[in-house]
Amino acid sequence: GKMNLAGVEHVIVLTAQGEKVAYRHYRIGLKKSGGRTPRVELEELGPSFDFEVRRSREPSVDLERMACKVPKQMAKSAKLKKN
């Protein structure tokens, strides 16, 4: 799909690898290129940090159902809204 690159200023990247999760925050710089599409450069801003998952357990069925529930108003507005 097409994307308006001029409207994007920041990128937040979460990377999960095994038990580790890395958080990085970048500013997007658009540089001239030889073609029609600009060259995109990322400048790391911060904060940046790494997490390590030390404990995990599956939620109960009731808790998982409650966490994944979408309010009725949100479901209705998502159906009506077109991009």
The 8 nearest C-alpha neighbors of each residue, nearest first, counted from 0:
[[1, 2, 3, 4, 82, 36, 7, 6],
 [0, 2, 3, 4, 36, 5, 6, 82],
 [1, 3, 4, 0, 6, 5, 7, 36],
 [2, 4, 5, 6, 1, 7, 0, 36],
 [3, 5, 6, 7, 2, 29, 8, 37],
 [4, 6, 3, 7, 8, 29, 2, 28],
 [7, 5, 4, 3, 8, 2, 9, 27],
 [6, 8, 4, 5, 9, 27, 3, 10],
 [9, 7, 27, 26, 6, 10, 5, 28],
 [10, 8, 26, 25, 27, 7, 11, 24],
 [9, 11, 25, 24, 12, 26, 8, 27],
 [12, 10, 24, 23, 25, 13, 9, 22],
 [11, 13, 23, 22, 14, 10, 24, 21],
 [14, 12, 22, 21, 23, 15, 11, 20],
 [13, 15, 21, 20, 12, 16, 22, 19],
 [16, 14, 20, 19, 17, 21, 13, 18],
 [17, 15, 19, 18, 20, 14, 21, 51],
 [16, 18, 19, 15, 20, 52, 51, 14],
 [17, 19, 52, 51, 16, 20, 15, 53],
 [20, 18, 51, 16, 17, 50, 15, 52],
 [19, 21, 15, 50, 14, 49, 51, 16],
 [22, 20, 49, 14, 13, 48, 50, 15],
 [23, 21, 13, 48, 47, 12, 49, 14],
 [24, 22, 47, 12, 11, 45, 13, 21],
 [25, 23, 11, 45, 44, 10, 43, 12],
 [26, 24, 43, 10, 44, 42, 9, 41],
 [27, 25, 9, 42, 41, 8, 10, 43],
 [28, 26, 41, 8, 9, 40, 25, 42],
 [27, 29, 40, 39, 41, 30, 26, 42],
 [28, 30, 39, 38, 37, 40, 27, 31],
 [31, 29, 38, 37, 39, 28, 32, 40],
 [32, 30, 37, 38, 29, 33, 36, 34],
 [33, 31, 37, 34, 38, 30, 36, 35],
 [32, 34, 31, 35, 37, 36, 38, 30],
 [35, 33, 32, 36, 37, 31, 38, 30],
 [34, 36, 37, 33, 32, 31, 38, 30],
 [35, 37, 34, 38, 32, 31, 33, 39],
 [38, 36, 31, 32, 30, 29, 39, 35],
 [37, 39, 30, 32, 29, 31, 40, 36],
 [40, 38, 29, 28, 37, 30, 27, 41],
 [41, 39, 28, 27, 29, 38, 42, 30],
 [40, 42, 27, 26, 25, 28, 43, 39],
 [43, 41, 26, 25, 44, 27, 40, 28],
 [42, 44, 25, 24, 45, 41, 26, 23],
 [45, 43, 25, 24, 42, 26, 46, 47],
 [46, 44, 47, 24, 43, 23, 25, 48],
 [45, 47, 24, 44, 48, 23, 22, 43],
 [48, 46, 23, 45, 22, 24, 49, 21],
 [47, 49, 22, 21, 46, 50, 23, 45],
 [50, 48, 21, 20, 22, 51, 19, 47],
 [51, 49, 20, 19, 21, 52, 48, 22],
 [50, 52, 19, 18, 53, 20, 49, 21],
 [53, 51, 18, 54, 19, 50, 55, 20],
 [52, 54, 51, 55, 18, 19, 50, 56],
 [55, 53, 52, 56, 51, 18, 57, 19],
 [54, 56, 53, 57, 52, 58, 18, 51],
 [55, 57, 58, 54, 59, 53, 52, 63],
 [56, 58, 59, 55, 63, 60, 62, 54],
 [59, 57, 63, 62, 60, 56, 61, 55],
 [58, 60, 62, 61, 63, 57, 64, 56],
 [59, 61, 63, 62, 64, 58, 65, 57],
 [62, 60, 64, 59, 63, 65, 58, 66],
 [61, 63, 65, 59, 64, 60, 58, 66],
 [62, 64, 66, 60, 65, 61, 58, 59],
 [63, 65, 61, 67, 62, 66, 60, 68],
 [64, 66, 62, 68, 63, 67, 61, 60],
 [67, 65, 63, 64, 68, 62, 69, 61],
 [66, 68, 64, 65, 63, 69, 62, 70],
 [69, 67, 65, 66, 64, 70, 63, 71],
 [68, 70, 71, 67, 74, 73, 72, 66],
 [69, 71, 73, 72, 74, 68, 75, 67],
 [72, 70, 74, 73, 75, 69, 76, 68],
 [73, 71, 75, 74, 70, 76, 69, 77],
 [72, 74, 76, 70, 71, 75, 77, 69],
 [73, 75, 71, 77, 72, 76, 70, 78],
 [76, 74, 72, 78, 73, 77, 71, 79],
 [77, 75, 79, 73, 78, 74, 80, 72],
 [78, 76, 74, 80, 75, 79, 73, 81],
 [79, 77, 75, 76, 80, 74, 81, 73],
 [78, 80, 76, 77, 75, 81, 74, 73],
 [79, 81, 77, 78, 76, 82, 75, 74],
 [82, 80, 79, 78, 77, 76, 75, 74],
 [81, 80, 79, 77, 78, 76, 2, 1]]
